[in-house]
Amino acid sequence: MEDQHPERVRRICLAMAGATEKLSHGEPTFFVRKRVFAMISNNHHGDGHVAVCIPAAPGEQAALIASRPETYYYPKYVGVSGWVGIELSQIDDEDLAVHLHEAFRMINNKR
């Protein structure tokens, strides 16, 4: 099942108009207009997370982590910039798609 998690993210992300995928830091990373909106973390550097990391609106990172710490976490390197990690085994496709679409909109609307 763990191998299917990155495919879930890929399927949702690449269905969005203008989204592209490239490897970055050894992991599948999704871009819109040359800006990252989602990064897969498949046990990156042995951290134990099979997850996707996305930007969160101000205040949302802490709220998500506090509400469901088994699902959301503070990711290394990008957590300081307000990104949140989402454990893929702890979220269904519908909720995952909501988060990925919101991340896409946030990054796509930045000028």
C-alpha positions in Angstrom: 0.0 0.0 0.0 2.8 2.4 0.7 3.8 2.4 -3.0 0.3 3.5 -3.8 0.4 6.6 -1.7 2.7 8.6 -4.0 0.4 7.6 -6.9 -2.6 9.1 -5.1 -0.8 12.4 -4.8 0.4 12.3 -8.4 -3.1 11.5 -9.8 -4.7 14.4 -7.9 -1.9 16.9 -8.6 -1.5 16.2 -12.3 -5.3 16.5 -12.9 -4.9 20.3 -12.2 -4.5 22.5 -15.2 -0.9 23.7 -15.4 0.6 21.3 -12.8 3.9 19.6 -13.7 6.0 17.0 -11.9 9.8 16.9 -11.5 12.2 15.2 -9.1 13.6 17.6 -6.6 15.8 16.5 -3.7 15.2 12.9 -4.9 11.4 13.1 -4.4 8.5 13.7 -6.8 7.6 17.4 -6.6 4.7 19.3 -8.1 4.9 22.7 -9.6 2.6 25.4 -11.0 4.2 28.2 -13.0 7.7 27.0 -11.8 6.7 27.2 -8.1 6.3 24.2 -5.8 2.9 23.5 -4.4 3.4 19.9 -3.2 6.3 17.6 -2.4 6.1 13.9 -1.7 8.1 12.6 1.3 8.6 8.9 0.9 10.6 8.1 4.0 13.0 10.9 3.0 16.3 10.6 4.7 14.7 7.8 6.8 12.3 10.1 8.6 9.6 7.5 8.6 7.0 9.7 6.9 5.1 8.6 3.8 3.6 11.9 3.2 3.0 15.0 1.1 4.2 18.4 2.2 2.2 21.5 1.2 2.1 25.2 2.0 -0.6 26.2 4.5 -2.4 29.5 5.0 -1.1 31.6 8.0 -2.2 29.9 11.2 -3.5 26.7 9.5 -0.3 24.7 10.0 -0.6 24.9 13.8 -4.3 24.3 13.8 -4.1 21.2 11.6 -1.3 19.7 13.7 -3.2 20.4 16.9 -6.4 19.0 15.6 -5.1 15.7 14.2 -1.4 15.0 15.1 -1.6 11.5 13.7 -2.3 13.0 10.3 -0.5 16.3 10.2 3.0 17.2 11.2 5.7 19.9 11.2 8.0 18.9 8.3 11.8 19.5 8.5 13.2 22.3 6.4 9.9 23.7 5.1 7.9 23.7 8.3 9.5 27.0 9.3 8.0 28.5 6.1 4.4 27.4 7.2 4.3 24.1 5.3 2.5 21.1 6.8 3.1 17.4 6.3 0.2 15.1 5.7 0.6 11.4 6.5 -0.9 9.7 3.5 -2.0 6.6 5.4 -4.1 8.8 7.6 -6.1 10.7 5.1 -8.7 9.7 2.4 -8.6 10.8 -1.2 -11.3 13.4 -0.8 -9.7 15.3 2.1 -6.3 14.9 0.4 -7.6 16.5 -2.8 -9.0 19.4 -0.8 -5.6 20.1 0.7 -3.8 19.7 -2.6 -6.2 22.0 -4.5 -5.9 24.6 -1.8 -2.1 24.5 -2.0 -2.2 24.7 -5.8 -4.5 27.8 -5.6 -2.2 29.5 -3.0 0.9 29.1 -5.1 -0.8 29.7 -8.4 -2.3 33.0 -7.1 1.0 34.4 -5.7 2.5 37.0 -7.9 
